[in-house]
Amino acid sequence: LCLIFHLGSALFLVGVYGGGFFTPSVWVSCICYMMRFAFLHARDPMLYSMTMDCVPESQRSRWAALNSLRTLSFSGSALIGGFLADKYGYDMSFHVTVISLLACTVFFVPCLVWFPRSEGSSAEIRDKPADPNTPGLARFSPTERGQQ
């Protein structure tokens, strides 16, 4: 699903400016922009959850901090995009964004193989012995609680 949202965001970005293939109307551009925004923001929590499911609990704080650096990279990309727009026009910054989104898709491909397809049955979760020192659902991992 993350891969679909990631590719969808690239395709909807082409719909915002046409990509040299067509000239979209204002309505098409606005709808494509909102869909791109929705796809990108729907993808990010799934990526965060996948990351936290794959790393050991002792290292989750490190990975959460690394994940927060994406905010900093957004500022840097805005600076680069502004430079490209000033020097070459807006189309160039859109082209670079689409190309980088498509190039980053390569990083999703190993997840298709490595990430598990199923998370176990509910009977396994129900029959798991309770640890009396851990309250409530905290004794189960996010996967066992049914969260993705």
C-alpha positions, 0 to 999 in steps of 0.5 A, a space after each residue: 500500500 505504501 508503494 501504491 501511495 508513493 507512486 500515486 503521489 508522483 503521478 498526481 504531481 505530473 497531473 499538477 503541472 502536466 509534465 510536458 505531456 498536457 496542459 492541465 486546467 486549474 481544476 485538474 491541477 487543484 484536484 491532483 495537488 490535493 490527491 498528491 498531498 493526501 497520498 504523501 501524508 497517508 504514506 508517511 504513518 505507514 512507513 513510520 509504523 513499518 520502521 518501528 515494527 522492523 527495528 528492535 525495541 532498544 533502537 526505536 528511539 534512534 530510528 524515531 529521531 532519524 525519521 524526524 530528520 525528514 522535516 529538516 530535509 523538507 526545508 533543504 528541498 524547498 531551498 533547492 526547489 526555489 533555486 531551480 525555479 528561479 534559475 530554470 522555471 517551475 517545470 524544472 523543480 517539478 521534473 526533479 521532484 517527480 524523478 526523485 519520487 520515482 527513483 526512491 521507489 527502488 527503496 520500497 522494492 525490498 520491503 515487498 519481499 522482506 516485510 511479512 504478509 501476515 501477522 499471525 492469527 487472533 488465536 495466537 494473541 488471545 492464547 498468549 500468556 499474560 505477564 503480570 508485571 505488564 499492564 493491559 495491552 502493553 505486553 503485546 507488540 504493536 503487531 500482536 495488538 492488530 496495529 499496522 
